[in-house]
């Protein structure tokens, strides 16, 4: 209970309902309002006066007389809709919890104690609110009963100077006393106006919620709480826990201790997760609609460095990233210069140590690793980004600047100039940049009509210029491989793709090969491709070794030999791998026959073997494995592979344990 609300009664009447013919309706519009300010200005007392709820829940908070964690209390407007009041800690030791609490606010009430005036934490909170995108609000000058009117006027002048240039510029400053209830009605009236001054959150976007509380209840299991950042969620809907990517469903929903079937963007929600152990979820994780967001290690952002920071932000500096409820260590890669001084703004790529479930448009704060001093903050422009490299700066930077200014056409123009290995889809690009999916699709289709994009049906689009460059490069790759390895007559597609672009989409790569073959720039040879008219001579050393191999094959007669046999015969003077490659080359050239056990012999030798085999079968009617010595001069261990080769070329056919001739010239004659 509070002096302003002695019986804890709800001062709200009618819950903003409007009656039409006996039917009670109200517009569902929800915002989150941060109650910010330095230590002990009366933030918790203000919330208690407005709602009858004490947001200091923990014994430690009550013992120390200050907030450690952010507290939440519901507030319903007379005009309809509901707000959640987030009472954040004011002490600098708990700045991490302060940023978490303010991470999802749409508007804010900055509380300044009349006896203290503007304090360092006041400036911190005001700056944080600006970085996190608070759109509207006002100032409460608390403890007004302790000061005379002249002192209060001086305090108001100081506050007006401090908030100049921020989202609270020209906002009302309301004098308030929790003891006397002075100013409470004016505060309620201003709160009632805040929903009209905020755009509100997108209820039609995919569902997302940052987890800020995790609890377990007997008979119910794990319950996670947070503010719905976008979209909505209904009972029994599937959700994904990020970054662990564990899929579950919502068993039941509560909002401010009221059971709900559905909650939407802007509402506080407690979600009971189906079969999720409490140890597997924690504050800082996110719940999202499956397929809507992927955790990212590369996030392109715009950063504003604080005017109040003592040191510049340096390229590749490691800092803390406060985005949503998680706090992650990240490296900041500056794109345009080596450092950003106080008050400067610049593009950067943030690289978290762990994947972050960020989305385009998300606001964030960065602080030093060693202290909780605020460095600055900014906005996410693009997620699922590629690693930024200086060599690509002339393409990446204009593209990101177009996103900053919402110049969508300029963004698309820059996008089509960049190298791509995957197909472009409207859904994927919208998810990465926040651009409206229907607008992206329209731009893609217009680009295809103008010939700037190739359309691969439902799979997506690909820039025509990049496709043409890859086609030209493909021919060069094939020629280069064959020149560097004259033993190759053709290059298999897998090797071409690995040298061209390993992650190139299969449909794009397939189309490149089809067009190059149709245009006569490549010819198919066996399972690979070659360049028409390309002739590469072997070196003298390889030619000499080939001569030795063919001479050895002649000397071996009907006994097949391997690379190891030749290598040992010549006392290991030659490279065994090179010998093997030359044997395979001679096989492709038709100068040696290769058996399935990777042994070789001359084609003319195999012809003599065929004559002997035919003679035995004509005499006996069949050939058995016992005929190896009679036909070949050696046993079945090696001879079986010769007979299997004759089967493979259709000269003989195995029937059980015997072989017969498939075609007998003499019988035909």
VEXKOLDO-797630 format. One line per 4 residues: their letters; for each residue x, z, y of C-alpha. Coordinates in steps of 0.05 Angstrom, whole numbers, plus 32768, in hexadecimal, padded with zeros to 4 digits. Each point is the difference from the previous one (the first is absolute). Example, Ala and Ser with C-alpha at 12.3 -4.5 7.8 and 13.67 -1.06 7.14 Angstrom:
<rs>
AS> 80F6/809C/7FA6 | 801B/7FF3/8045
</rs>
This chain:
<rs>
XXXX> 8000/8000/8000 | 8016/7FF5/8047 | 7FEB/801D/8043 | 7FE5/7FBB/8013
XXXX> 7FDA/7FFC/7FBE | 7FF5/8048/7FEC | 7FD4/7FF4/7FC3 | 8025/7FC3/7FE8
XXXX> 7FC3/7FD5/800E | 8006/7FB5/8007 | 7FF6/7FED/8049 | 7FEF/7FB9/7FEB
XXXX> 7FB7/7FED/7FFB | 7FE1/7FC7/7FDA | 8043/7FE5/7FE6 | 7FF8/7FC4/802E
XXXX> 7FC2/7FE8/7FDC | 7FCE/7FD0/801D | 7FB9/7FFE/7FE4 | 7FDE/7FBE/7FF3
XXXX> 7FB9/8008/7FE6 | 8011/8040/7FDC | 8040/7FE4/7FE1 | 803F/8024/8014
XXXX> 803E/7FD5/800A | 8043/8005/8022 | 803A/7FD1/8009 | 803C/8011/7FD4
XXXX> 803D/7FFE/802D | 8039/802F/7FF3 | 803F/800F/8027 | 8038/8032/7FF9
XXXX> 8014/802A/803C | 8043/8024/8004 | 8003/8044/8022 | 8048/8000/8018
XXXX> 802C/802B/802D | 803A/8031/8000 | 8003/8043/7FDD | 7FC8/8032/800F
XXXX> 7FD7/7FDB/8035 | 7FC0/8010/7FDB | 7FF6/7FC0/7FD7 | 7FE4/8027/7FC4
XXXX> 7FD3/8029/802D | 7FE4/7FC1/8020 | 7FEF/7FE3/7FBB | 7FE0/8042/7FEC
XXXX> 7FD5/8000/803F | 7FEA/7FB8/7FF3 | 7FF3/8006/7FB5 | 7FFF/8049/7FEB
XXXX> 8039/7FF0/7FD0 | 8045/8022/7FFE | 8032/7FC9/7FEE | 8038/8032/7FF2
XXXX> 7FF4/8008/7FB6 | 8040/801F/7FE6 | 8013/804A/8003 | 8044/7FED/801D
XXXX> 7FDD/7FDC/803A | 7FD5/803D/800F | 803C/802F/7FFA | 802B/7FD7/8030
XXXX> 7FC7/7FED/802E | 8011/7FB5/7FFF | 7FEC/7FC2/7FD9 | 8031/7FE8/7FCA
XXXX> 7FD4/7FCA/7FE1 | 7FCD/7FD3/8021 | 7FBA/801A/7FFA | 7FC0/7FD7/7FFE
XXXX> 7FBA/800F/801A | 7FC3/7FD2/8003 | 7FDE/7FF0/8042 | 7FBF/7FD9/8005
XXXX> 7FEE/7FDE/8041 | 7FBD/8007/8023 | 8000/7FB4/8008 | 800A/7FF5/7FB5
XXXX> 803C/7FFA/7FD3 | 8033/8032/7FEA | 8047/8012/8013 | 8036/8028/7FDC
XXXX> 8027/802F/802E | 8049/8005/7FE9 | 8020/803F/801B | 804C/7FF4/7FFB
XXXX> 803A/8032/8002 | 8021/8008/8044 | 8042/801F/7FEB | 803B/7FD0/7FFD
XXXX> 8014/801B/7FBB | 7FC0/7FE0/7FE4 | 8005/7FBE/8024 | 7FFD/7FDB/7FBE
XXXX> 7FBC/801D/7FF3 | 7FEB/7FF1/8048 | 8010/7FB6/7FF7 | 7FDC/7FFF/7FBD
XXXX> 7FC3/801E/8020 | 7FFF/7FCF/803A | 800F/7FC4/7FD4 | 7FB8/7FEB/7FF9
XXXX> 7FE1/8015/8042 | 7FD8/7FD0/802C | 7FFC/802F/803C | 801E/8041/8016
XXXX> 7FF6/803F/8029 | 8040/8019/801E | 7FFD/804B/800A | 802D/801E/8036
XXXX> 8001/804B/800D | 7FF6/8011/8049 | 8035/8038/7FFD | 8036/7FD4/7FE1
XXXX> 7FF2/7FBB/801C | 8023/7FC3/7FE3 | 8030/8015/7FC8 | 8031/7FD7/7FD6
XXXX> 7FCF/7FFE/7FC6 | 7FCA/7FE6/8030 | 802C/7FC4/800F | 8010/7FF7/7FB7
XXXX> 7FB7/7FFF/7FEC | 7FED/7FD1/8039 | 8038/7FD1/7FEC | 7FED/8002/7FB7
XXXX> 7FB7/7FF1/8010 | 8016/7FC4/8028 | 802B/7FE5/7FC7 | 7FC8/800C/7FCD
XXXX> 7FCE/7FD9/8029 | 7FCF/8033/801B | 7FD0/7FD9/802C | 7FDA/8033/8028
XXXX> 7FFB/804A/800F | 8004/8035/8035 | 8026/803F/8012 | 7FE9/8047/7FF8
XXXX> 8020/8033/802E | 7FF8/803F/7FD6 | 8005/804A/8011 | 7FE0/7FF0/8044
XXXX> 7FE9/8048/8005 | 8049/8017/8008 | 800E/7FD9/8040 | 7FE2/7FF9/8045
XXXX> 7FE4/7FBE/801A | 803E/7FEF/8028 | 802D/8007/7FC3 | 7FD0/7FD7/7FD6
XXXX> 8001/7FC9/8034 | 804C/7FFE/7FFE | 7FFD/7FFD/7FB4 | 7FD0/7FC5/8003
XXXX> 802F/7FDB/8030 | 803A/800C/7FCF | 7FD6/7FE7/7FC6 | 7FE9/7FC2/8026
XXXX> 8049/7FEF/800F | 8014/800A/7FB7 | 7FC9/7FD4/7FE2 | 800A/7FC8/8033
XXXX> 800E/7FBF/7FDB | 7FE4/801B/7FBE | 7FBD/7FF6/7FDE | 7FE9/8040/8024
XXXX> 800D/7FE5/8046 | 7FC3/800E/802C | 7FDF/8027/7FC7 | 7FD8/803E/8012
XXXX> 8023/8043/8002 | 7FCF/8036/7FED | 800C/804A/800D | 7FEF/802A/7FC3
XXXX> 7FFE/8049/7FED | 7FF1/8015/7FB9 | 7FEF/8046/8018 | 7FCF/7FEB/8035
XXXX> 7FE8/7FC0/7FDF | 8010/7FDE/8042 | 8003/7FB4/7FFB | 7FE5/7FFB/7FB9
XXXX> 7FC4/7FD6/8012 | 802C/7FD0/8028 | 802F/7FFA/7FC4 | 7FC5/7FF1/7FD2
XXXX> 7FE7/7FCB/8030 | 8044/7FDE/8002 | 8007/8003/7FB5 | 7FBC/7FDE/7FFB
XXXX> 801B/7FC6/8028 | 803F/7FF4/7FD8 | 7FE1/7FD3/7FC9 | 7FEC/7FCE/8036
XXXX> 8048/7FFE/8019 | 801F/7FF3/7FBC | 7FFE/7FC0/7FD9 | 7FF8/8027/7FC0
XXXX> 801C/7FED/7FBD | 7FF2/7FC2/7FD8 | 7FCA/800F/7FCD | 8004/7FBA/7FE2
XXXX> 804B/8002/7FF0 | 8019/8016/7FBB | 7FFB/804B/7FF3 | 803D/802B/8011
XXXX> 8009/804C/8006 | 8040/8027/800D | 8000/803F/7FD6 | 800D/8040/8028
XXXX> 7FE6/8034/7FCF | 8001/8006/7FB4 | 7FD9/8035/7FDB | 7FE8/800F/7FBA
XXXX> 7FBC/801F/7FEF | 7FEC/801C/7FBD | 7FCD/7FD2/7FE0 | 800D/7FC8/8032
XXXX> 804A/7FF1/7FFC | 8029/7FE1/8038 | 7FE3/7FF8/8046 | 8026/7FDC/8036
XXXX> 7FED/8001/804A | 800F/7FD6/803D | 7FE2/7FD4/8035 | 7FE6/7FBC/7FEC
XXXX> 802C/7FD1/8028 | 7FDA/7FC0/7FF0 | 7FC7/7FE5/7FD6 | 7FD5/802E/7FD6
XXXX> 7FFD/801E/7FBA | 7FC4/8010/7FD4 | 7FF7/802D/7FC4 | 801D/7FE0/7FC0
XXXX> 8029/7FCD/8027 | 8045/7FEF/7FE5 | 803C/8016/802B | 804B/7FF9/7FFC
XXXX> 8030/8038/800E | 803E/7FE8/8026 | 803A/7FFD/7FFA | 7FF8/8015/7FB6
XXXX> 7FCE/7FC6/7FF5 | 7FD5/802C/7FD3 | 7FB9/7FE6/7FFB | 7FC5/802F/7FFB
XXXX> 7FB8/8006/801A | 7FDB/802E/802F | 7FD4/8031/7FD9 | 7FE0/8021/803C
XXXX> 8007/8003/804C | 7FF9/8036/8034 | 8006/7FFD/804B | 8005/8043/8025
XXXX> 7FE4/8023/7FC2 | 7FC4/7FD1/7FFC | 7FF6/7FD6/7FC1 | 8000/7FB5/8010
XXXX> 7FF5/7FC0/7FDA | 802C/7FD9/8030 | 8031/800D/8039 | 8018/7FCD/8033
XXXX> 803A/7FF6/8031 | 8009/803B/802F | 7FE2/8034/7FD1 | 8024/803A/7FE1
XXXX> 7FF9/7FFD/7FB5 | 800F/8029/7FC2 | 8003/7FD4/7FC3 | 7FFE/801A/7FB8
XXXX> 802D/7FD2/7FD8 | 7FF0/7FF1/7FB7 | 8035/8018/7FCE | 8038/8007/8033
XXXX> 802C/803D/7FF4 | 800B/8028/8040 | 804C/7FFB/7FF6 | 7FFE/7FB4/8004
XXXX> 7FE6/7FFC/8048 | 801B/8020/803F | 7FF8/7FFF/804B | 801D/7FC1/801D
XXXX> 7FE3/7FD2/7FCB | 7FC9/7FCE/800F | 7FC0/7FEC/7FDE | 7FF0/7FB6/8008
XXXX> 7FD1/7FCB/7FE6 | 8022/7FDF/7FC3 | 8023/7FBF/8013 | 7FFD/800D/804B
XXXX> 8045/801E/800F | 8043/8000/7FDE | 8035/8034/8011 | 8038/7FDF/8028
XXXX> 804A/800C/800B | 8004/7FCF/803A | 7FD4/800C/803C | 8006/7FD8/8041
XXXX> 7FEE/8029/803D | 8004/8006/804B | 8020/8041/8017 | 7FFB/8023/8043
XXXX> 8038/8032/800D | 7FEB/803F/8024 | 8014/800A/8049 | 800F/8048/7FEF
XXXX> 8032/7FF4/7FC7 | 8048/8012/800D | 8020/7FCA/7FD5 | 7FF5/7FB5/7FF5
XXXX> 7FE3/7FE6/7FBF | 8039/7FDB/7FDD | 7FFE/7FC5/7FD1 | 7FFD/8016/7FB7
XXXX> 7FF4/8049/8014 | 7FDD/802C/7FCD | 7FC4/8026/801A | 7FBF/8021/7FE9
XXXX> 7FC3/7FD3/7FFF | 7FBD/8023/800A | 7FCA/7FCD/7FEB | 7FBE/801C/7FE9
XXXX> 800D/8042/7FDB | 8042/7FEF/7FDE | 8044/800D/8020 | 8036/7FD2/7FE6
XXXX> 8049/7FF6/800E | 800B/7FB8/8017 | 8035/7FD3/801D | 7FEF/7FDB/8040
XXXX> 801D/7FBA/8006 | 7FFA/7FE9/8048 | 7FF4/7FB5/8007 | 8011/7FF0/8049
XXXX> 8038/802F/8014 | 802E/8035/7FE4 | 7FDD/803B/8022 | 7FC0/8012/8024
XXXX> 8009/8031/803A | 7FCC/8031/801B | 7FC1/7FDC/8015 | 8014/7FBE/7FDF
XXXX> 7FD6/7FD9/7FCE | 8016/7FD1/7FC9 | 7FF2/7FE0/7FBE | 801C/8020/7FC1
XXXX> 7FFB/8001/7FB5 | 7FF4/8044/7FE1 | 801C/8008/7FBA | 7FE5/803F/7FDD
XXXX> 8026/8022/7FC8 | 7FBE/8000/7FD9 | 7FC7/7FCD/8005 | 7FCD/800F/8036
XXXX> 7FB6/7FEB/7FFD | 8001/7FE6/8047 | 7FD0/7FCC/801C | 8004/7FD4/803E
XXXX> 7FEA/8025/803F | 8015/8044/7FE6 | 801D/802D/8035 | 803C/802C/7FF3
XXXX> 8032/8031/801E | 804A/8006/7FF1 | 802B/803F/8007 | 8048/8014/7FF3
XXXX> 8015/8013/7FBA | 8022/8041/8015 | 7FCB/8018/8031 | 7FB7/7FF4/800F
XXXX> 8010/7FE0/8043 | 7FD5/7FC3/800C | 8027/7FBF/8008 | 7FC4/7FD3/800B
XXXX> 7FC8/7FDC/7FDD | 7FDF/7FBE/7FF7 | 7FD3/7FD1/7FD9 | 8005/7FDC/7FBE
XXXX> 7FFE/7FB4/8009 | 800D/7FE7/7FBA | 8007/801D/7FBA | 801A/7FE2/7FC0
XXXX> 8034/7FE0/802C | 8042/7FE2/7FE9 | 8042/8021/8011 | 8011/7FF0/8048
XXXX> 8041/7FD9/8009 | 8020/7FEC/8041 | 8005/7FB8/7FE8 | 7FB3/7FFD/8000
XXXX> 7FF6/8024/8042 | 7FEE/7FC1/8027 | 7FC4/7FF7/7FD2 | 7FEC/8048/7FF0
XXXX> 8001/801C/8047 | 7FD2/7FCC/8020 | 7FD0/8009/7FC5 | 7FFD/804C/800A
XXXX> 7FF9/7FF9/804B | 7FC4/7FD3/7FF4 | 7FE2/8036/7FD4 | 800D/8034/8037
XXXX> 7FD8/7FD7/8032 | 7FCC/7FE8/7FCD | 8016/7FB8/800C | 7FE8/7FEA/7FBB
XXXX> 800E/7FB6/800B | 8047/800F/8016 | 8008/802C/7FC2 | 7FE9/7FC9/7FD1
XXXX> 802F/7FCD/8021 | 803B/802E/7FF4 | 7FE9/8011/7FBA | 8001/7FB8/7FEA
XXXX> 8048/7FF8/8017 | 8019/8037/7FD2 | 8019/7FF7/7FB9 | 7FCD/8014/7FCC
XXXX> 8005/8006/7FB5 | 7FB8/8015/7FF3 | 7FBF/7FDE/8011 | 7FDD/8017/803F
XXXX> 7FBA/801C/7FF9 | 7FD1/8019/8036 | 7FF3/8041/7FDB | 804A/8011/7FF7
XXXX> 8013/7FEE/8047 | 7FC5/8027/801D | 8015/803D/7FD8 | 8048/7FFA/8018
XXXX> 7FF1/7FF4/804A | 7FB9/8019/800D | 7FE9/7FBC/8018 | 7FB7/7FF1/7FF0
XXXX> 7FFD/7FDE/7FBC | 7FCC/7FCC/8015 | 802B/7FEC/803B | 803E/7FF9/7FD5
XXXX> 7FDA/7FD5/7FCE | 7FE7/7FD3/8038 | 8047/7FF7/801B | 801A/7FEF/7FBA
XXXX> 7FCA/7FCC/7FF4 | 800C/7FE1/8045 | 804B/7FFE/7FF0 | 7FF2/7FDD/7FBE
XXXX> 7FD4/7FCD/8024 | 8039/7FF1/8030 | 8033/7FFA/7FC8 | 8026/803F/8013
XXXX> 7FEC/8023/7FC0 | 7FF8/7FEA/7FB8 | 7FC2/801B/7FDF | 8007/801A/7FB8
XXXX> 7FB6/800D/7FF6 | 7FEC/8048/7FF9 | 8048/8014/7FF5 | 8012/7FF8/8049
XXXX> 8026/7FD5/8032 | 8049/7FED/800B | 8023/7FE6/803F | 800D/7FB5/7FFB
XXXX> 8042/8003/8025 | 801C/8035/7FD1 | 7FE7/7FD8/7FC4 | 8024/7FC2/8018
XXXX> 8041/8027/800A | 7FFB/801D/7FBA | 7FF5/7FBB/7FE3 | 803F/7FE5/8021
XXXX> 8027/803E/7FEA | 7FE7/7FF9/7FB8 | 8020/7FBB/7FF8 | 8042/801B/801C
XXXX> 7FFD/803D/7FD1 | 7FF8/7FD4/7FC2 | 8038/7FD2/8015 | 802E/803A/8011
XXXX> 7FF4/8022/7FBC | 8011/7FC1/7FDB | 803E/7FF1/802B | 8019/8047/7FF5
XXXX> 7FF2/7FFB/7FB5 | 8009/7FB8/7FE9 | 7FF0/8016/7FB9 | 7FB7/8007/8016
XXXX> 7FD7/7FC1/8000 | 7FC2/8023/801C | 7FED/8043/8020 | 7FC7/8029/7FE4
XXXX> 7FC8/8015/8030 | 8011/8049/7FFA | 8047/7FF6/8019 | 7FE8/7FD2/8039
XXXX> 7FCF/8035/8017 | 8033/8038/7FFC | 8030/7FD9/802C | 7FCA/7FE7/802F
XXXX> 7FD7/8040/800B | 7FF6/802F/7FC5 | 7FBE/801D/801B | 7FE2/7FBC/8013
XXXX> 7FB7/7FFD/7FEB | 7FF9/7FD9/7FBE | 7FCB/7FD0/801D | 802D/7FED/803A
XXXX> 803C/7FF5/7FD3 | 7FD7/7FD7/7FCF | 7FE6/7FD4/8038 | 8047/7FF5/801A
XXXX> 8018/7FE7/7FBC | 7FC2/7FD4/7FF7 | 8009/7FDF/8043 | 804B/7FF6/7FF9
XXXX> 7FF6/7FE0/7FBB | 7FC8/7FD4/801A | 802A/7FEA/803C | 803B/7FF0/7FD2
XXXX> 802F/8035/801D | 8003/8024/7FBD | 7FFA/7FE7/7FB8 | 7FEB/8029/7FC5
XXXX> 8032/8005/7FC7 | 7FEC/8029/7FC4 | 7FEB/8044/801A | 8023/7FF8/8043
XXXX> 800A/7FD4/803D | 8039/7FD4/8019 | 800D/7FD4/803D | 7FFA/7FB5/7FF5
XXXX> 8043/7FDB/8004 | 8028/8040/8001 | 8040/7FF7/7FD9 | 8034/8037/7FF7
XXXX> 8041/7FF5/7FD9 | 801E/8036/7FD6 | 8045/801A/8012 | 803C/7FE9/7FD9
XXXX> 8007/8045/7FE0 | 7FB8/7FFD/7FE6 | 8009/7FB9/7FE7 | 803F/8013/7FDB
XXXX> 7FDD/803C/7FE0 | 7FC5/7FD3/7FEC | 8031/7FD1/7FDD | 801D/803B/7FD9
XXXX> 7FBA/8018/7FEC | 7FEB/7FBB/7FE7 | 8041/7FF9/7FD9 | 7FF5/8045/7FE1
XXXX> 7FB8/7FEC/7FEE | 801B/7FC2/7FDC | 8033/802A/7FDA | 7FCB/8032/7FEC
XXXX> 7FD7/7FCA/7FDE | 7FC1/801C/7FE0 | 8012/8047/8011 | 7FDB/8015/8040
XXXX> 802A/8027/8031 | 7FF3/8030/803A | 8022/800F/8043 | 8021/803C/7FDF
XXXX> 801C/7FD4/7FC8 | 801F/7FCE/8031 | 8019/8039/802C | 8025/8023/7FC7
XXXX> 801B/7FBF/7FE4 | 8022/7FF2/8043 | 801B/8047/8002 | 7FD2/8018/8038
XXXX> 8022/7FD4/8034 | 7FBE/7FEA/8020 | 7FC6/8026/801E | 7FCB/800B/7FCA
XXXX> 7FC6/7FFD/8032 | 8019/7FBE/801A | 8005/7FE6/7FB9 | 7FB8/8014/7FF2
XXXX> 7FE8/7FDD/8040 | 8024/7FC0/7FED | 7FE2/8003/7FBA | 7FBA/8005/801F
XXXX> 8011/7FC8/8030 | 8017/7FD3/7FC7 | 7FBF/8011/7FDB | 7FD7/7FEB/803D
XXXX> 8029/7FC0/8004 | 7FF1/7FF0/7FB7 | 8049/8005/7FEB | 7FF7/803E/7FD6
XXXX> 7FC6/801B/7FD7 | 7FEF/804A/8008 | 7FE4/8028/7FC5 | 7FD4/803D/8009
XXXX> 803B/802F/7FF3 | 8024/7FE1/803C | 8031/7FD9/7FD5 | 800F/7FB7/800D
XXXX> 8014/7FBF/7FDE | 8006/7FB6/8012 | 7FC1/7FD4/7FFB | 8025/7FCF/7FD2
XXXX> 8010/803A/7FD1 | 7FB6/8012/7FFE | 7FF0/7FB8/7FEE | 802E/8005/7FC3
XXXX> 7FDD/8041/7FEC | 7FBC/7FDE/8006 | 8017/7FC9/7FD0 | 8018/8034/7FCD
XXXX> 7FBF/8028/8006 | 7FD7/7FC0/7FF7 | 8028/7FED/7FC3 | 7FF6/8045/7FDF
XXXX> 7FB5/7FFF/800D | 7FF9/7FBA/7FE4 | 8024/8017/7FC1 | 7FDE/8044/7FF7
XXXX> 7FC0/7FF6/8027 | 800E/803E/802A | 8038/8024/8024 | 800C/804B/7FF4
XXXX> 802E/8032/8022 | 802A/7FFE/7FC1 | 8014/7FB9/8012 | 8029/8018/803C
XXXX> 8043/7FFC/7FDC | 7FF0/7FBC/7FE3 | 7FEA/7FE2/8042 | 802A/8026/8033
XXXX> 803A/801E/7FDB | 7FF0/8048/8013 | 7FCD/8035/7FF1 | 7FBB/8013/8017
XXXX> 8016/8031/8037 | 8012/7FC7/802E | 7FDD/7FC7/7FDC | 7FBA/801C/800B
XXXX> 8007/7FF2/804C | 8012/7FB7/7FF1 | 7FC3/7FF7/7FD4 | 7FD4/8022/8035
XXXX> 801A/7FCE/8034 | 7FEB/7FC6/7FD3 | 7FBA/8020/7FFC | 7FFE/8007/804C
XXXX> 800E/7FB7/800D | 7FCC/7FEA/7FCC | 8031/7FE4/7FCE | 7FEC/8031/7FC9
XXXX> 7FC5/802E/7FF6 | 8002/8044/7FE0 | 7FCC/800E/7FCB | 8008/8046/7FE6
XXXX> 8047/8006/7FE6 | 800E/7FB5/7FFD | 8007/7FC6/8032 | 7FE9/7FB8/7FFB
XXXX> 800E/7FC3/802A | 7FCE/7FF3/8037 | 8011/7FB6/8006 | 8028/7FD7/7FCF
XXXX> 8018/7FBD/801B | 8011/7FE6/7FBA | 7FBB/800F/7FE4 | 7FDF/7FDD/803B
X> 802C/7FC3/7FF4
</rs>
